[in-house]
């Protein structure tokens, strides 16, 4: 299993859950499992084509997924995935 951490900004879509334990695999498979568990989260992390949204950062064990293969990034058993939507302000 791998742990996906969901920040406060996404918890309204995850029934308040701060984490989700899902099977390891590619990042795409991990995100699919999170989406299946929390259907309201679908579309908040990936766009209509399934790509990571521009203003969402995803880290696998502290490494930006965009720099390590994007959705094909391998997520090992025991890894930690952190989803961080950008916060705008002014």
C-alpha positions as CSV (number, residue, x, y, z in Angstrom):
1,X,0.0,0.0,0.0
2,X,1.0,3.6,-0.5
3,X,-0.3,6.6,1.4
4,X,-1.7,9.6,-0.4
5,X,-1.8,12.8,1.7
6,X,-4.6,15.2,0.9
7,X,-4.2,18.8,2.1
8,X,-7.0,20.8,3.7
9,X,-8.0,22.4,0.4
10,X,-9.0,19.0,-1.0
11,X,-10.6,17.5,2.1
12,X,-14.1,18.8,1.3
13,X,-13.9,16.4,-1.7
14,X,-12.6,13.5,0.4
15,X,-15.2,13.4,3.1
16,X,-12.7,15.1,5.4
17,X,-10.0,12.4,5.1
18,X,-6.5,13.6,5.3
19,X,-5.0,10.5,3.8
20,X,-5.9,7.5,1.6
21,X,-4.1,4.2,1.6
22,X,-4.3,2.7,-1.9
23,X,-2.4,0.0,-3.7
24,X,1.1,0.9,-5.2
25,X,1.6,1.1,-8.9
26,X,2.1,3.9,-11.4
27,X,1.1,7.4,-10.3
28,X,-1.9,7.1,-12.7
29,X,-3.0,3.9,-11.0
30,X,-2.6,5.4,-7.5
31,X,-4.7,8.5,-8.5
32,X,-7.3,6.2,-10.1
33,X,-7.6,4.4,-6.8
34,X,-8.0,7.7,-4.9
35,X,-10.6,8.8,-7.4
36,X,-12.5,5.6,-7.0
37,X,-12.5,6.0,-3.2
38,X,-13.5,9.7,-3.3
39,X,-15.5,10.3,-6.5
40,X,-16.0,14.0,-5.7
41,X,-12.2,14.4,-6.0
42,X,-12.3,13.4,-9.7
43,X,-11.4,16.4,-11.8
44,X,-9.6,18.3,-9.0
45,X,-6.2,16.7,-9.6
46,X,-6.4,15.7,-13.3
47,X,-8.1,17.4,-16.3
48,X,-10.6,16.0,-18.7
49,X,-7.8,14.2,-20.7
50,X,-6.4,12.6,-17.5
51,X,-3.3,14.8,-17.3
52,X,-2.2,16.5,-14.1
53,X,-3.8,19.9,-13.8
54,X,-1.4,22.8,-14.3
55,X,-1.9,24.2,-10.9
56,X,-1.7,20.9,-8.9
57,X,1.7,19.6,-7.8
58,X,2.1,15.9,-6.9
59,X,5.1,14.6,-5.1
60,X,6.2,11.0,-4.7
61,X,8.5,10.6,-1.7
62,X,9.3,14.3,-2.0
63,X,10.1,14.3,-5.7
64,X,7.9,16.3,-8.1
65,X,6.1,13.8,-10.3
66,X,6.5,16.1,-13.3
67,X,10.2,15.7,-13.1
68,X,10.2,11.9,-12.6
69,X,7.9,10.6,-15.3
70,X,4.5,12.3,-14.7
71,X,1.7,9.8,-14.5
72,X,4.0,7.0,-15.4
73,X,6.1,7.6,-12.2
74,X,6.4,4.4,-10.3
75,X,5.0,4.5,-6.8
76,X,6.5,1.8,-4.6
77,X,4.8,0.0,-1.8
78,X,5.2,2.2,1.3
79,X,5.7,5.4,-0.7
80,X,4.1,8.6,0.2
81,X,2.3,10.7,-2.4
82,X,1.5,14.3,-1.6
83,X,-1.1,16.3,-3.6
84,X,-0.7,20.1,-3.4
85,X,-3.0,22.4,-5.2
86,X,-1.6,25.9,-5.8
87,X,-3.1,28.6,-3.7
88,X,-3.5,32.0,-5.2
89,X,-3.9,35.1,-3.3
90,X,-3.3,38.8,-3.4
